[in-house]
Amino acid sequence: MKNTDHLIDIIGKIIVIILIGLFTFIGIAHIVTDKKNIGSSKTQRPAVQTKTITVSTIEIQPQAINRTIKLNGEVASKTEVNLYPHTGGTVSRLLIDEGNRVYKGDIIAYIDPSKPGSAYALSPVTATVGGTIISNPVNVGDTVTINTCIATVGSLTNLEIHVNVSEKYSSYLKQGLSAFISTVSEPDKITEATVTSISPVVDKTSRTLDVTLTPKKQTNMLKPGMFASVELIIQQENNTLVIPKGALKEFNDGYTVFCVTEDNTAVRVPVTIGLQNDTHIQITSGINIGDIVITAGSVTDGAPVRIAETISAI
């Protein structure tokens, strides 16, 4: 009986050992399988690739940049002379119209100075200078005095443009500054002019200075009395480095541009700026002649790029 019990005990222990071994084997097999699955999933995951960005660029070359202000002006004759009668009375006859050519001594009108009951008499108004009638503000039948302007005579070829410039720009104003002039009738035609005189005082009402410009060459596009659009150059830098404003970025409280390296990689470059206008800006440090600066294309530092277009001048 004792031998039987002992045998059963041994068999039980063997069964336990076999079960433990079996469970251990199953556990190891699961672990190995999971690792294979993990490894398989890693090898199947696609590799991350950096996208190449297409950009437009400019090759930096020395250029000029202007700072301008836009103004409204009026075209006038330099030699305008107002003609007055020698006596008061009624305008009896007008012998001229605007645009007529007159010569010194020509009679342009007659004034009837007579009063009711007195003898009828006419007093002629003569041109004291030769030129073109720019205006004749009176009509037949008007009553005039010796202080009434009958007509204005001026030159159609010797012209100037008057503009009012805000006092905040007074420190930039000087004789010789250049300007570009256009008119409402021919907005696409541009003529150049030069500042020839600057009022020494500021108008107390408008807070402006009267500035006179003279066209560099005579042109038929300008006529006395015309409204003129004026773009006055108040600052100019020549032989400097210039980029389009869109190429300039703000970064860490400063300014940067992106340049393209020899291996077609975008690199961020800190820069300092100078003179600027509506479209372009001067770079005073950070880039050099020949550098390729990105003007269009959303890039980051170190991104690969492909240049679609490079311009060498603005």
VOGU-3710 file (C-alpha; in Angstrom, 3 decimals, decimal comma):
1> mkntdhlidi> 0,000/0,000/0,000  2,803/2,294/0,811  4,462/1,504/-2,505  1,249/2,363/-4,371  0,910/5,733/-2,637  4,536/6,514/-3,330  4,101/5,725/-7,030  1,026/7,966/-7,301  2,965/10,797/-5,672  5,796/10,434/-8,166
11> igkiiviili> 3,390/10,376/-11,130  1,659/13,527/-9,836  4,938/15,379/-9,564  5,880/14,371/-13,110  2,531/15,637/-14,434  3,040/18,968/-12,644  6,548/19,322/-14,102  5,230/18,542/-17,602  2,427/21,131/-17,261  4,848/23,797/-16,027
21> glftfigiah> 7,156/23,074/-18,985  4,244/23,211/-21,413  2,981/26,564/-20,135  6,519/27,936/-20,185  6,966/26,859/-23,815  3,660/28,440/-24,816  4,625/31,708/-23,122  8,003/31,827/-24,854  6,366/31,077/-28,178  3,954/34,028/-27,713
31> ivtdkknigs> 6,805/36,373/-26,856  8,798/35,362/-29,919  5,717/35,751/-32,126  4,980/39,251/-30,762  8,550/40,349/-31,390  8,368/39,079/-34,946  5,121/40,962/-35,471  6,619/44,152/-34,049  9,705/43,782/-36,202  7,561/43,106/-39,216
41> sktqrpavqt> 5,442/46,207/-38,610  8,584/48,331/-38,284  10,002/47,148/-41,547  6,676/47,791/-43,302  6,366/51,412/-42,050  7,253/53,808/-44,915  10,346/55,967/-44,455  9,756/59,721/-43,859  11,006/61,795/-46,793  11,658/65,594/-46,868
51> ktitvstiei> 9,648/67,329/-49,623  11,528/69,487/-52,128  10,021/72,996/-52,380  9,850/74,877/-55,675  10,953/78,500/-55,234  11,593/81,713/-57,150  14,792/83,599/-56,416  16,771/86,726/-57,149  20,514/86,976/-57,672  21,780/89,893/-55,596
61> qpqainrtik> 23,414/92,644/-57,654  24,104/96,348/-56,855  21,073/98,476/-57,711  19,340/101,745/-56,821  16,330/102,201/-54,547  14,131/105,281/-54,154  11,801/106,422/-51,416  8,963/108,462/-52,872  5,878/110,346/-51,726  2,744/110,751/-53,838
71> lngevaskte> 1,302/114,231/-54,227  -1,297/116,149/-56,201  -0,205/119,189/-58,152  -1,373/121,834/-60,593  0,261/122,755/-63,868  0,822/126,473/-64,408  2,621/128,742/-66,832  5,812/130,302/-65,511  5,047/133,590/-67,267  1,406/134,253/-66,415
81> vnlyphtggt> 0,329/137,901/-66,654  -3,122/139,197/-65,710  -4,586/141,923/-67,932  -6,715/144,700/-66,364  -8,804/147,556/-67,838  -7,736/151,183/-67,461  -11,244/152,168/-66,366  -14,305/150,601/-64,809  -17,537/150,010/-66,654  -19,330/147,329/-68,648
91> vsrllidegn> -17,632/144,749/-70,889  -18,872/145,750/-74,319  -16,836/143,391/-76,518  -14,482/140,423/-76,001  -12,086/139,718/-78,839  -10,381/136,623/-77,395  -11,121/133,094/-76,160  -9,052/130,696/-74,114  -6,250/129,231/-76,203  -5,984/132,234/-78,539
101> rvykgdiiay> -2,515/133,538/-79,334  -2,015/137,277/-78,698  0,868/139,667/-79,158  1,947/142,651/-77,113  -0,317/145,600/-77,926  -3,242/143,518/-79,241  -6,704/144,720/-78,152  -8,460/141,909/-76,303  -11,631/143,695/-75,099  -13,547/146,971/-74,949
111> idpskpgsay> -14,991/148,519/-71,801  -17,889/150,984/-71,894  -17,212/153,389/-69,022  -20,133/155,685/-69,836  -23,020/156,219/-67,466  -26,661/156,898/-68,297  -26,981/160,385/-69,804  -23,276/160,633/-70,677  -21,578/160,279/-74,039  -20,985/156,710/-75,235
121> alspvtatvg> -17,273/155,875/-75,265  -15,251/152,653/-75,411  -11,973/152,006/-73,613  -9,750/149,280/-75,109  -7,963/146,635/-72,983  -4,605/145,733/-74,542  -2,181/142,851/-73,991  0,914/144,017/-72,184  2,800/140,839/-73,152  2,569/138,258/-75,890
131> gtiisnpvnv> 1,499/134,673/-75,277  -1,562/132,427/-75,096  -4,842/133,296/-73,400  -4,944/130,871/-70,479  -8,180/132,210/-69,004  -10,755/134,929/-69,609  -13,051/134,989/-66,571  -15,423/137,757/-67,759  -18,295/137,854/-70,232  -19,870/140,573/-72,349
141> gdtvtintci> -22,193/142,647/-70,152  -20,232/142,091/-66,927  -19,499/145,134/-64,814  -15,802/145,468/-64,071  -13,432/147,744/-62,193  -9,790/148,528/-62,703  -9,036/145,587/-60,340  -10,982/143,031/-62,411  -8,841/140,573/-64,387  -10,094/140,535/-67,992
151> atvgsltnle> -7,758/137,737/-69,147  -4,563/135,904/-68,234  -1,771/135,534/-70,767  0,890/132,873/-70,373  3,235/130,480/-72,134  2,170/126,936/-73,043  5,756/125,751/-73,329  7,359/127,304/-70,275  5,472/125,373/-67,570  5,860/124,409/-63,926
161> ihvnvsekys> 4,007/122,214/-61,414  3,040/123,388/-57,935  2,593/120,858/-55,107  1,979/121,162/-51,370  4,283/118,909/-49,318  3,561/118,009/-45,688  5,914/119,624/-43,189  6,978/116,156/-41,896  8,987/115,746/-45,099  10,583/119,190/-44,904
171> sylkqglsaf> 13,994/117,825/-43,855  14,211/115,838/-47,107  13,307/118,703/-49,437  16,029/120,347/-51,498  16,449/121,792/-54,962  17,342/119,232/-57,589  15,159/116,381/-56,302  13,596/114,378/-59,107  9,922/113,583/-59,601  7,694/111,688/-62,006
181> istvsepdki> 4,614/113,459/-63,406  1,452/111,995/-64,954  -1,957/113,441/-65,802  -5,554/112,260/-65,633  -5,884/112,476/-69,411  -2,769/110,352/-70,062  -2,049/108,343/-66,885  0,300/105,918/-68,661  2,583/108,679/-69,924  5,266/109,764/-67,475
191> teatvtsisp> 7,489/112,820/-67,677  10,331/113,732/-65,346  10,614/116,976/-63,408  13,015/118,613/-60,965  12,413/120,623/-57,789  13,375/124,218/-58,605  12,041/126,143/-55,597  10,811/125,464/-52,062  8,828/127,893/-49,949  10,819/128,939/-46,855
201> vvdktsrtld> 7,669/129,007/-44,697  4,995/126,474/-43,741  1,370/127,334/-44,394  -0,280/127,666/-40,971  -3,595/126,243/-42,145  -2,547/123,223/-44,222  0,837/122,635/-42,510  2,445/122,249/-45,935  5,210/123,840/-47,972  4,709/125,082/-51,515
211> vtltpkkqtn> 7,154/123,299/-53,817  7,667/124,127/-57,483  8,840/121,571/-60,037  10,000/122,191/-63,598  9,707/119,512/-66,328  13,096/118,313/-67,570  11,801/118,596/-71,128  8,768/120,255/-72,639  5,883/117,968/-73,523  2,423/118,357/-75,024
221> mlkpgmfasv> 0,919/116,221/-72,239  1,102/119,170/-69,815  -1,148/122,198/-70,141  -1,762/125,121/-67,746  -4,582/124,420/-65,301  -4,189/120,644/-65,499  -4,330/118,405/-62,428  -1,062/116,452/-62,090  -0,132/113,321/-60,146  3,372/113,695/-58,723
231> eliiqqennt> 5,691/111,023/-57,334  8,499/112,920/-55,609  11,775/111,130/-54,802  12,840/112,258/-51,328  15,581/109,647/-50,713  17,770/107,620/-53,034  20,489/105,017/-52,525  22,621/103,948/-55,494  24,857/100,898/-55,910  23,273/99,064/-52,976
241> lvipkgalke> 21,728/95,631/-52,324  17,960/95,486/-52,806  15,349/92,708/-52,477  11,558/92,564/-52,950  9,708/93,174/-49,685  8,106/89,727/-49,879  11,539/88,093/-49,455  12,038/89,639/-46,009  10,891/87,643/-42,947  10,638/88,496/-39,249
251> fndgytvfcv> 12,354/86,034/-36,888  13,236/86,354/-33,180  12,673/90,129/-33,096  14,840/90,598/-36,160  14,815/90,260/-39,929  15,963/87,331/-42,045  15,977/86,094/-45,627  16,333/82,588/-47,006  19,305/82,009/-49,295  19,923/78,975/-51,507
261> tedntavrvp> 23,192/77,099/-50,962  25,244/75,312/-53,638  23,553/72,004/-52,761  20,075/73,570/-53,264  19,237/73,908/-49,581  17,408/76,848/-48,006  19,332/78,527/-45,192  18,030/81,312/-42,939  20,292/84,401/-42,906  19,873/87,329/-40,439
271> vtiglqndth> 19,961/90,732/-42,169  19,673/94,431/-41,347  17,554/96,778/-43,432  17,758/100,361/-44,635  15,770/102,437/-47,109  12,434/101,001/-48,242  9,470/101,857/-50,442  6,164/100,212/-51,323  7,737/97,253/-53,113  11,427/96,920/-52,272
281> iqitsginig> 13,833/97,224/-49,377  17,542/97,895/-48,981  19,677/95,261/-47,187  22,613/96,865/-45,390  24,240/93,690/-44,018  23,861/89,907/-44,025  23,975/89,143/-47,745  26,523/89,716/-50,481  26,681/90,275/-54,233  25,911/87,029/-56,041
291> divitagsvt> 23,849/85,470/-53,232  20,642/83,720/-54,324  17,713/84,930/-52,183  14,322/83,195/-52,186  11,525/85,591/-53,181  8,592/83,150/-53,383  8,025/79,718/-51,845  7,254/78,581/-48,290  10,486/77,099/-46,951  12,119/76,315/-43,619
301> dgapvriaet> 15,757/76,352/-42,591  17,519/73,354/-44,161  14,715/72,435/-46,568  15,713/71,155/-50,028  14,573/73,455/-52,833  14,227/73,511/-56,593  14,661/76,880/-58,313  11,954/77,568/-60,880  13,073/81,091/-61,775  15,963/83,411/-60,937
311> isai> 16,020/87,114/-61,815  19,130/89,266/-61,665  17,542/92,727/-61,546  14,442/94,313/-60,038
//
